[in-house]
Amino acid sequence: MHLVFSAKTWLRFSGSYASRPTPRWTRQRKTDHPADHHPLLGSLFEDLSTAIWIVSQAGTKRRRAFMSVSNQFTYDPAQVVTLEAALDLPHTKPLGQNNNDDGQARALAYPDFTYRHVWGDLRGWVRLNLTSSVIRKTTNVFASISEADPIVTSTDPIPAPFLGAAVMTVANIAPYNGGVQVLVSVSWDAPLFTVVSYVFVNP
């Protein structure tokens, strides 16, 4: 009960307690209630009602804050930023090898490969245009987006992806003859260092 009493006392001193609506159980009660004749029980009901009101107000503030951040990143074609870069073929990696029925290795048809591109600091809606002559409109393209650590070393020059608190989304992927466009969203209050991993497969 100490926590409840402290919360109610804080509300009274801060002035917020005066704006708290009358508890619903008090407004709807038309007959005598045991709490009316027992001071301790009445205080208990009042403190419980105050605690519930505090929790509900905190939840409301969190929901409003979340909606405020979400509304900042509502899709608007006029605000989409377009970035373009060329695929670096030396840094692509084949998907692997399959085995024929006779056990001999068989390479996948080129250009079936994976590739990770560092797009740098992104925020909001961004259209990423990756160009290459090995990408065609019939190419199946899969993409994932990640936040990455921009600090690299000579022994480990590849940025390491990690799970952050930002919401990062791949919205659309559209390959064409000569490249692929990927529409992504980075929901955060500041630009984040971003990498996109691609998988290219020919039908």
Backbone bond lengths (Angstrom), bond angles and torsions (degrees), N, CA, C in turn:
res aa  C-N    CA-C-N  psi(-1)  N-CA   C-N-CA  omega(-1)  CA-C   N-CA-C  phi
1 M - - - 1.457 - - 1.527 111.68 -
2 H 1.338 116.68 -18.03 1.455 118.68 -177.57 1.527 110.76 -62.61
3 L 1.349 116.85 -39.83 1.456 120.27 -179.56 1.519 110.98 -65.02
4 V 1.316 117.83 -40.37 1.458 121.37 -179.57 1.524 111.13 -66.11
5 F 1.341 116.10 -45.53 1.455 119.25 178.98 1.519 110.65 -61.95
6 S 1.343 117.74 -39.72 1.455 121.15 -179.08 1.513 110.59 -64.66
7 A 1.327 116.84 -41.24 1.464 120.77 179.81 1.514 110.68 -64.17
8 K 1.345 116.70 -42.13 1.458 119.13 -179.60 1.522 110.83 -67.59
9 T 1.311 116.77 -39.30 1.467 120.20 178.46 1.520 110.79 -62.26
10 W 1.357 116.03 -42.09 1.473 120.06 178.97 1.520 110.54 -61.85
11 L 1.314 117.01 -41.75 1.455 120.21 179.79 1.523 111.68 -62.96
12 R 1.336 115.66 -39.45 1.460 118.70 -179.65 1.522 111.49 -65.43
13 F 1.352 116.58 -42.59 1.450 120.31 -178.82 1.522 111.57 -72.16
14 S 1.338 117.63 -31.66 1.463 120.68 -177.86 1.516 112.50 -81.02
15 G 1.315 116.70 -13.51 1.456 119.34 179.85 1.505 113.57 91.94
16 S 1.354 117.93 -8.41 1.460 120.98 -178.38 1.510 111.66 -75.79
17 Y 1.336 116.62 -25.03 1.468 119.65 -176.13 1.523 110.89 -65.63
18 A 1.335 115.59 -32.25 1.462 118.43 -178.11 1.519 111.75 -66.88
19 S 1.373 116.55 -27.33 1.459 119.63 -178.91 1.517 112.73 -87.32
20 R 1.340 117.02 -3.44 1.464 119.15 -179.44 1.515 109.00 -71.48
21 P 1.347 117.57 132.34 1.466 119.49 179.99 1.517 110.82 -67.98
22 T 1.342 115.24 157.99 1.461 120.44 178.26 1.517 109.72 -61.74
23 P 1.345 118.42 134.47 1.466 120.25 -178.56 1.521 111.23 -53.44
24 R 1.347 114.92 141.69 1.452 120.09 -176.15 1.521 112.04 -62.17
25 W 1.359 115.63 -35.51 1.474 117.44 -177.83 1.522 111.16 -67.64
26 T 1.379 116.42 -23.30 1.469 120.35 177.40 1.525 110.66 -79.94
27 R 1.356 116.94 -42.59 1.453 120.23 -177.61 1.523 112.33 -65.47
28 Q 1.343 117.12 -37.61 1.452 120.87 -174.15 1.527 112.92 -86.35
29 R 1.323 119.37 -8.14 1.447 121.19 -176.29 1.533 110.74 -79.91
30 K 1.335 117.50 120.57 1.465 122.33 -178.92 1.531 112.44 -106.14
31 T 1.311 116.97 -16.12 1.459 120.75 179.99 1.512 109.49 -116.40
32 D 1.329 115.21 170.60 1.457 119.19 178.95 1.509 110.47 -61.39
33 H 1.333 113.80 142.62 1.463 120.92 179.11 1.521 107.65 -118.97
34 P 1.347 118.21 144.57 1.473 119.10 178.69 1.518 113.34 -53.98
35 A 1.333 116.41 -28.35 1.464 118.86 -178.89 1.522 112.06 -66.83
36 D 1.359 116.56 -23.59 1.460 119.31 179.42 1.518 112.32 -68.13
37 H 1.334 118.14 -24.38 1.458 122.38 -174.86 1.524 112.89 -110.01
38 H 1.338 116.68 3.79 1.464 119.92 -179.18 1.522 107.98 -131.92
39 P 1.329 119.18 105.04 1.471 121.26 -175.44 1.522 113.33 -55.45
40 L 1.347 117.70 -43.87 1.462 120.52 -177.59 1.521 111.01 -65.64
41 L 1.344 115.92 -41.83 1.458 119.78 179.75 1.522 110.92 -67.94
42 G 1.331 115.87 -38.37 1.460 118.82 177.45 1.513 111.67 -64.11
43 S 1.340 116.73 -40.34 1.460 120.20 177.58 1.510 111.37 -64.37
44 L 1.344 115.81 -37.54 1.458 120.16 179.09 1.524 110.71 -62.30
45 F 1.342 117.02 -45.12 1.460 120.41 179.22 1.525 110.89 -62.68
46 E 1.333 116.16 -40.31 1.466 119.81 -179.33 1.520 111.20 -66.07
47 D 1.345 116.67 -43.03 1.464 120.35 179.54 1.521 111.21 -65.86
48 L 1.331 117.11 -39.05 1.459 120.67 179.18 1.525 110.50 -64.82
49 S 1.315 116.03 -42.26 1.455 119.99 178.25 1.519 111.09 -63.27
50 T 1.334 116.65 -39.85 1.466 120.65 178.40 1.523 111.26 -63.72
51 A 1.323 116.54 -42.98 1.469 120.27 -179.69 1.520 110.71 -63.35
52 I 1.329 117.90 -42.44 1.469 121.36 179.18 1.520 110.07 -63.10
53 W 1.328 116.74 -39.96 1.463 120.11 179.62 1.528 111.33 -64.67
54 I 1.346 117.38 -40.19 1.472 121.06 178.93 1.523 110.25 -61.30
55 V 1.332 116.54 -46.17 1.466 120.44 -178.65 1.523 110.55 -63.62
56 S 1.326 117.20 -42.26 1.467 120.14 -178.97 1.523 111.28 -64.79
57 Q 1.346 117.20 -38.87 1.461 120.43 179.03 1.520 111.17 -66.28
58 A 1.339 116.86 -39.42 1.466 120.29 178.26 1.521 110.58 -63.69
59 G 1.341 116.46 -41.44 1.461 119.76 178.42 1.515 112.06 -64.31
60 T 1.332 116.60 -38.39 1.463 120.53 178.47 1.519 111.39 -63.42
61 K 1.325 117.09 -41.71 1.466 120.69 179.52 1.522 111.27 -64.50
62 R 1.365 116.63 -39.31 1.457 118.97 179.04 1.533 111.06 -65.48
63 R 1.350 116.69 -41.58 1.457 119.44 179.68 1.524 111.12 -64.63
64 R 1.341 116.95 -40.25 1.457 119.36 178.75 1.519 111.49 -64.78
65 A 1.336 117.06 -39.69 1.468 120.75 178.90 1.523 110.60 -64.47
66 F 1.338 116.96 -41.37 1.460 120.39 179.66 1.524 110.91 -64.85
67 M 1.351 116.96 -43.54 1.452 120.16 179.66 1.517 110.81 -64.96
68 S 1.338 117.43 -34.86 1.459 120.60 178.99 1.514 111.01 -64.09
69 V 1.345 117.15 -43.00 1.463 120.82 178.35 1.509 110.57 -67.63
70 S 1.356 117.07 -41.31 1.457 120.75 -178.42 1.523 111.31 -63.53
71 N 1.345 116.91 -39.52 1.455 119.93 -178.01 1.519 112.35 -66.64
72 Q 1.326 117.59 -23.57 1.460 120.32 178.44 1.522 111.28 -66.43
73 F 1.328 118.21 -22.84 1.453 121.49 -174.00 1.529 111.51 -115.63
74 T 1.338 117.11 27.16 1.453 120.97 172.88 1.525 108.66 -66.42
75 Y 1.336 116.08 136.96 1.460 119.73 -174.51 1.520 111.26 -64.41
76 D 1.321 115.21 126.45 1.451 122.76 176.89 1.532 107.25 -138.16
77 P 1.343 118.29 108.93 1.480 120.05 -176.57 1.517 113.66 -53.82
78 A 1.335 116.85 -30.02 1.465 119.21 -177.96 1.521 112.25 -70.94
79 Q 1.331 117.51 -19.02 1.459 120.65 -177.38 1.528 112.98 -105.32
80 V 1.321 117.62 5.11 1.462 120.68 179.99 1.531 109.67 -74.58
81 V 1.326 115.90 129.16 1.467 122.10 177.86 1.526 108.66 -94.73
82 T 1.333 117.02 138.08 1.465 121.83 -179.96 1.524 110.18 -109.98
83 L 1.318 115.41 127.84 1.467 121.77 174.86 1.527 108.63 -119.48
84 E 1.307 115.65 146.37 1.467 120.05 -178.48 1.519 110.36 -132.58
85 A 1.324 115.50 141.30 1.465 121.24 178.34 1.519 108.41 -153.10
86 A 1.323 115.65 154.95 1.462 121.44 179.07 1.520 110.18 -93.01
87 L 1.323 115.81 140.28 1.462 120.60 176.82 1.531 109.29 -66.34
88 D 1.313 116.47 132.92 1.470 122.40 -178.93 1.527 108.02 -94.08
89 L 1.329 117.13 95.53 1.468 121.21 -174.17 1.530 113.78 -57.74
90 P 1.333 119.84 -39.44 1.475 118.25 179.43 1.534 113.36 -60.49
91 H 1.329 118.58 -20.01 1.459 120.79 -178.77 1.530 112.41 -99.99
92 T 1.326 117.35 10.24 1.458 119.95 174.25 1.524 109.65 -85.00
93 K 1.340 115.72 156.41 1.463 120.64 179.30 1.522 109.26 -131.27
94 P 1.347 116.65 131.51 1.464 119.30 177.89 1.527 110.77 -58.96
95 L 1.322 115.26 150.39 1.453 118.96 179.29 1.515 112.13 -64.85
96 G 1.322 117.89 -28.00 1.465 120.49 -179.27 1.506 110.64 140.50
97 Q 1.284 116.71 -161.77 1.457 122.51 -178.57 1.513 110.00 -131.88
98 N 1.334 115.00 143.79 1.447 121.51 172.11 1.520 109.55 -105.92
99 N 1.305 117.30 162.94 1.457 121.71 178.13 1.520 110.54 -106.45
100 N 1.334 116.54 135.43 1.453 121.17 172.74 1.516 110.14 -72.02
101 D 1.320 115.49 173.24 1.455 119.81 179.08 1.531 111.64 -61.50
102 D 1.339 115.46 -27.42 1.462 118.19 -179.91 1.519 112.50 -86.13
103 G 1.357 117.39 2.79 1.448 120.42 175.91 1.504 114.55 90.57
104 Q 1.338 117.53 -5.01 1.451 120.09 -178.81 1.529 110.09 -80.80
105 A 1.325 115.43 146.52 1.464 120.44 -178.84 1.522 110.37 -69.44
106 R 1.316 116.04 140.02 1.455 121.60 178.28 1.524 108.04 -130.69
107 A 1.315 116.64 121.17 1.460 120.85 -178.44 1.521 109.86 -76.14
108 L 1.329 116.73 145.55 1.451 120.78 175.31 1.529 109.93 -69.03
109 A 1.311 116.19 153.89 1.456 119.87 -177.75 1.529 110.22 -67.62
110 Y 1.314 117.15 132.94 1.457 122.02 177.92 1.527 108.80 -71.34
111 P 1.302 120.78 140.04 1.454 127.17 4.81 1.531 112.74 -103.58
112 D 1.301 118.36 76.94 1.467 121.46 171.52 1.527 106.95 -87.98
113 F 1.313 117.17 105.35 1.460 119.38 -172.34 1.527 109.41 -156.94
114 T 1.326 114.88 168.27 1.461 122.45 173.56 1.524 109.06 -111.57
115 Y 1.301 115.13 155.76 1.463 119.76 -177.91 1.524 108.82 -158.45
116 R 1.312 116.20 139.73 1.467 121.76 176.50 1.523 108.65 -121.94
117 H 1.335 114.32 126.86 1.461 119.26 -178.29 1.530 109.66 -116.49
118 V 1.324 114.93 136.02 1.464 121.52 177.23 1.531 108.11 -90.85
119 W 1.320 115.57 111.62 1.457 120.54 -178.51 1.529 112.37 -94.06
120 G 1.321 117.71 -8.74 1.455 120.06 177.13 1.517 113.09 83.41
121 D 1.335 116.41 -151.62 1.462 122.48 -174.78 1.531 110.45 -78.41
122 L 1.339 115.70 119.61 1.463 121.42 179.83 1.523 109.73 -126.69
123 R 1.334 114.85 150.50 1.470 121.61 174.72 1.519 108.36 -156.71
124 G 1.330 116.29 139.80 1.454 120.25 -179.86 1.519 111.55 79.26
125 W 1.337 116.03 -154.33 1.464 121.60 -179.86 1.517 109.99 -90.31
126 V 1.347 115.30 129.21 1.466 120.70 -177.04 1.528 108.61 -137.16
127 R 1.328 116.06 135.05 1.466 122.21 173.95 1.521 108.09 -98.72
128 L 1.323 116.70 115.07 1.465 122.36 -177.39 1.530 108.86 -99.75
129 N 1.317 116.00 116.17 1.463 121.95 -177.82 1.525 109.40 -107.16
130 L 1.328 115.67 106.47 1.464 121.66 179.93 1.524 107.99 -101.60
131 T 1.336 117.53 120.42 1.460 121.48 -173.97 1.526 111.10 -106.12
132 S 1.344 115.25 143.55 1.466 122.22 175.94 1.526 108.93 -173.38
133 S 1.315 115.84 142.96 1.464 120.45 179.16 1.525 112.19 -72.18
134 V 1.338 118.11 -15.35 1.464 120.63 -178.94 1.526 111.98 -86.89
135 I 1.335 117.54 -3.73 1.457 121.30 177.60 1.528 108.34 -99.24
136 R 1.333 115.96 130.88 1.462 121.30 -179.97 1.527 109.54 -123.64
137 K 1.311 115.83 168.08 1.464 119.71 -179.41 1.522 111.79 -67.93
138 T 1.338 117.09 -18.69 1.470 121.20 177.92 1.524 112.30 -90.37
139 T 1.329 117.60 -3.29 1.458 121.24 179.99 1.529 110.58 -73.42
140 N 1.323 115.96 132.66 1.461 120.42 173.49 1.528 108.68 -82.26
141 V 1.312 116.26 121.74 1.467 121.27 -176.38 1.526 109.46 -119.32
142 F 1.326 115.79 129.08 1.459 122.94 175.92 1.527 107.04 -119.06
143 A 1.322 116.62 141.16 1.468 120.16 -177.00 1.516 110.73 -142.26
144 S 1.317 115.31 146.12 1.464 122.61 173.43 1.517 108.19 -135.18
145 I 1.335 115.75 149.21 1.460 121.17 -177.11 1.519 109.85 -117.25
146 S 1.331 116.87 143.33 1.460 121.57 -178.41 1.523 109.89 -146.10
147 E 1.332 114.08 149.74 1.456 119.58 167.75 1.526 107.56 -80.59
148 A 1.330 117.19 144.19 1.459 120.82 -175.37 1.519 110.84 -134.80
149 D 1.311 114.14 159.42 1.464 121.13 177.84 1.529 108.63 -82.16
150 P 1.324 118.91 117.87 1.472 120.07 -177.51 1.525 113.61 -72.65
151 I 1.343 117.69 -11.68 1.463 120.53 -178.35 1.538 109.66 -84.92
152 V 1.323 116.46 119.07 1.460 121.84 178.45 1.531 109.06 -127.41
153 T 1.314 115.31 164.74 1.465 121.51 179.09 1.528 109.10 -125.89
154 S 1.323 115.99 170.40 1.462 120.25 179.47 1.531 111.18 -67.50
155 T 1.328 116.77 -29.24 1.468 119.68 178.53 1.527 111.86 -82.71
156 D 1.327 116.90 -23.61 1.467 121.28 179.45 1.536 108.10 -137.27
157 P 1.348 116.90 79.16 1.470 120.11 -173.24 1.526 114.25 -81.92
158 I 1.318 118.49 1.10 1.465 121.27 -177.28 1.528 109.52 -94.30
159 P 1.334 118.93 123.79 1.473 120.89 177.66 1.533 110.63 -60.03
160 A 1.302 116.19 134.87 1.462 120.87 -176.79 1.525 110.01 -91.74
161 P 1.355 118.63 119.78 1.469 120.44 176.31 1.528 110.65 -68.81
162 F 1.331 115.88 152.42 1.458 120.01 176.36 1.532 108.47 -151.63
163 L 1.328 115.37 163.25 1.458 121.54 179.00 1.535 109.20 -88.43
164 G 1.321 116.14 115.10 1.449 121.15 176.54 1.521 110.73 -105.82
165 A 1.330 116.23 -170.92 1.463 120.78 -178.47 1.517 112.65 -88.79
166 A 1.330 118.11 -11.34 1.460 121.02 -177.80 1.530 111.08 -75.29
167 V 1.333 115.10 151.10 1.467 121.41 174.03 1.523 107.39 -91.56
168 M 1.346 116.35 117.49 1.462 122.23 -178.96 1.529 107.42 -122.12
169 T 1.333 116.17 126.67 1.448 120.97 -170.77 1.518 111.36 -132.56
170 V 1.340 115.30 139.21 1.459 121.86 167.63 1.520 106.81 -96.01
171 A 1.334 117.01 114.95 1.466 121.01 -173.60 1.530 112.24 -92.69
172 N 1.335 117.79 -45.05 1.465 121.64 -176.75 1.517 110.32 -146.97
173 I 1.339 114.82 150.59 1.468 121.62 176.67 1.522 107.56 -133.96
174 A 1.336 116.92 127.53 1.463 120.90 -177.74 1.528 110.34 -137.11
175 P 1.353 118.04 99.40 1.462 119.93 175.48 1.530 111.12 -76.85
176 Y 1.304 115.88 152.73 1.467 121.64 176.60 1.525 107.45 -146.86
177 N 1.303 117.06 171.57 1.467 120.32 -179.98 1.527 109.34 -69.69
178 G 1.349 114.21 102.03 1.453 118.95 179.85 1.515 114.30 114.84
179 G 1.345 117.25 4.04 1.455 117.73 178.23 1.514 112.55 166.30
180 V 1.322 114.69 -171.69 1.464 121.46 177.99 1.523 108.70 -147.16
181 Q 1.326 115.76 139.99 1.455 121.50 176.19 1.525 109.19 -109.28
182 V 1.326 115.34 133.78 1.465 121.88 179.32 1.522 107.84 -126.35
183 L 1.329 115.66 123.98 1.461 120.77 177.67 1.523 108.94 -96.02
184 V 1.323 116.70 120.95 1.462 121.61 -177.13 1.520 109.88 -124.53
185 S 1.331 114.44 160.93 1.463 121.38 176.32 1.523 108.78 -131.66
186 V 1.328 116.07 131.74 1.466 122.81 176.61 1.527 107.13 -120.35
187 S 1.337 116.09 105.01 1.469 121.06 -176.42 1.520 110.01 -94.99
188 W 1.316 115.15 96.09 1.459 121.41 178.40 1.517 108.12 -157.92
189 D 1.342 116.91 159.67 1.458 120.02 -176.46 1.519 113.07 -82.18
190 A 1.335 117.80 -0.46 1.459 122.03 177.79 1.526 108.08 -147.65
191 P 1.345 118.35 154.37 1.469 120.27 178.45 1.532 111.53 -60.37
192 L 1.336 115.57 143.00 1.463 121.77 -179.27 1.528 110.14 -120.29
193 F 1.322 115.20 140.91 1.457 121.31 178.06 1.531 108.43 -68.15
194 T 1.328 116.32 119.79 1.459 121.47 -166.82 1.524 112.31 -126.59
195 V 1.336 114.96 140.98 1.461 121.47 171.79 1.525 108.38 -125.54
196 V 1.319 115.64 150.27 1.463 121.97 176.78 1.528 108.20 -124.65
197 S 1.330 115.74 128.14 1.460 121.83 178.18 1.524 109.18 -100.58
198 Y 1.337 115.88 133.12 1.461 122.47 -176.33 1.525 110.28 -117.65
199 V 1.325 115.22 149.48 1.463 122.93 168.41 1.529 106.65 -128.45
200 F 1.332 116.53 125.22 1.451 122.20 -179.52 1.534 109.46 -113.76
201 V 1.329 115.84 124.72 1.469 120.56 -179.19 1.520 108.28 -134.22
202 N 1.319 116.73 131.07 1.466 121.46 176.12 1.525 109.87 -91.22
203 P 1.337 118.09 137.98 1.465 119.66 179.52 1.531 111.70 -68.63
